[in-house]
C-alpha cells in the first residue's frame, strides 16, 4: 500500500524519517512517497487533506483533529525548546503592541503561543514570513520583532539580535508541561489498522536513528542546506527526545492543555469535549 508522507527538511525530521523512507526498517508492507516542505506549507497541505501522513504544527492540528489522527511517535515536544521572540531595537516584550512582528505562519504553534502571550495586550501587526527569513526581516527593519523557530534559536545572537521572550518558558510557567510544537498525523480515511502500522513504522524509524545517534548522515546534511554540522546536531538534540519515540501520558496531557487554552482564548472554534473525542 502506497501512502503519501510530508515532512520538513529540518534536521529533526530528516533524522526521524531517514530510516523509514530508505528501507532501513520494517514498514509492514507499506510504501511511503515523501515530499518535503516548510511547516506552514505542510499545514496548508493538511487543511486541503492531501497527504495521508504529515508533520504539522500542533496549532494546525487543533483545527484538523476531526480529519487527522495524532500519532504517538515522531512528534516534537519538550522543555526549553519553544519559539523565541527576538528584536534588534526593542528592549522589552511589553514594547510590542502596535509594532510589526514577523511570524512563521498563521497556523504555526509559534503563532499560537505568541497570541496567547499577547492576549492581555494591545494587538500587533503580524507579517507572515518564511521562518528562515525572519532574522533578516528584523535586521532590515521590515519587522520590529520576530518569532523564530528551528535553527534560528542558535544563530540570532551572533547576528546582533536579542531575546524579548522565550515562548517555551512562558508555556512551561503557565502549564508546567512540555511545549507541543509539531506532531505527526495520519488522515482518518486510512482506517485504524493502517494507521497503527504507520505509527509502528515511524517508531521503528525513530529508534533506528537513536541507535545511530551522533551521526549526521547525507540525507540530513543535504536537506539542511548550508547549516553547519554542529548546528544540525544541536537541532536534533533539542527537538528529538523521548516524546519523539512516544508521546506518552505527559505528552498527550500537554496537547490537551494546548486545546483548552486555545479554546479559552477563542483561537479555535471547537469546544474541548469535541476535541478530546476527535483525538481517539
BELWO-V924695 format. One record per residue. SS is DSSP state (~ for helix, > for strand, _ for the rest). BURIAL is 1 if it has 9 or more other C-alpha atoms within 8 Angstrom, else 0. D_LAST is the distance of its C-alpha to the last C-alpha in whole Angstrom. Layout:
BEGIN
ss:burial:d_last
SS:BURIAL:D_LAST
SS:BURIAL:D_LAST
END
This chain:
BEGIN
ss:burial:d_last
_:0:24
>:0:24
>:1:22
>:1:22
>:1:21
>:1:22
>:1:23
_:1:26
_:1:29
_:1:29
~:1:30
~:1:26
~:1:25
~:1:28
~:1:28
~:1:24
~:1:24
~:1:28
~:1:28
~:1:25
~:1:27
_:0:30
_:0:30
_:0:30
_:1:27
_:0:26
_:1:23
_:0:23
_:0:25
_:1:23
>:0:25
>:1:24
>:1:26
>:1:26
>:0:27
>:0:27
_:1:28
_:1:28
~:1:24
~:1:25
~:0:26
~:1:23
~:1:21
~:0:23
~:1:22
~:1:19
~:0:19
_:0:22
_:1:19
_:0:21
_:1:20
_:1:18
>:1:17
>:1:18
>:1:18
>:1:18
>:1:19
~:1:16
~:1:18
~:1:17
~:1:14
~:1:14
~:0:15
~:1:13
_:1:9
_:1:10
_:0:11
>:1:10
>:1:8
>:1:9
_:1:10
_:1:12
_:1:15
_:1:18
_:1:17
>:1:20
>:1:20
>:1:23
_:1:25
_:0:28
_:1:27
_:1:26
_:1:28
>:1:32
>:1:34
>:1:37
>:1:41
_:1:44
_:0:46
_:1:44
_:0:44
_:0:42
~:0:38
~:0:40
~:0:42
_:1:39
_:1:39
_:0:41
_:1:41
>:1:39
>:1:36
>:1:35
>:1:31
_:1:29
_:1:27
_:1:26
_:1:22
_:1:23
~:1:21
~:1:25
~:1:26
~:1:23
~:1:25
~:1:28
~:0:27
~:1:26
~:1:29
_:1:31
_:0:30
_:0:33
_:0:36
_:0:37
_:0:36
_:1:36
>:0:37
>:0:34
>:1:35
>:1:33
_:1:34
_:1:33
~:1:32
~:0:35
~:0:37
~:1:36
~:1:39
~:0:42
~:1:41
~:1:41
~:1:45
~:0:46
_:0:46
_:0:43
_:1:41
_:1:42
>:1:39
>:1:36
>:1:32
>:1:32
_:1:29
~:0:29
~:1:33
~:1:35
~:1:34
~:0:37
_:0:39
_:1:40
~:0:42
~:0:44
~:0:45
_:0:46
_:1:43
>:1:41
>:1:38
>:1:38
>:1:34
>:1:32
~:1:28
~:1:27
~:1:29
~:1:29
~:1:25
~:1:25
~:0:28
~:0:26
~:0:23
_:0:24
_:1:21
_:1:21
>:1:21
>:1:18
>:1:20
>:1:18
>:1:15
>:1:15
>:1:12
>:1:12
>:1:13
~:1:11
~:0:14
~:1:14
_:0:12
~:0:10
~:0:14
~:0:15
~:1:12
~:0:13
~:1:16
~:1:16
~:1:14
~:1:17
~:1:20
~:1:19
~:1:19
~:1:22
~:1:24
~:1:23
~:1:25
~:1:27
~:1:28
~:0:28
~:0:31
_:0:33
_:0:32
_:0:35
_:0:36
_:1:36
_:0:36
~:0:37
~:0:34
~:1:33
~:1:36
~:0:37
~:1:34
_:1:35
_:0:38
_:0:41
_:0:39
_:0:40
~:0:39
~:0:39
~:1:37
~:1:35
~:1:34
~:0:34
~:1:31
~:1:29
~:0:30
~:1:28
~:1:25
_:1:24
_:1:24
~:0:22
~:1:18
~:1:19
~:1:19
_:1:16
_:1:14
~:0:14
~:0:14
~:0:16
~:1:15
~:1:11
~:0:13
~:1:16
~:1:13
~:1:12
~:1:16
~:1:16
~:1:14
~:1:16
~:1:20
~:1:19
~:1:19
~:0:22
_:1:24
_:0:23
_:0:22
_:1:19
_:0:19
_:0:16
_:0:15
~:1:13
~:0:12
~:0:11
~:1:9
~:1:7
~:0:6
~:1:5
~:1:4
_:0:0
END
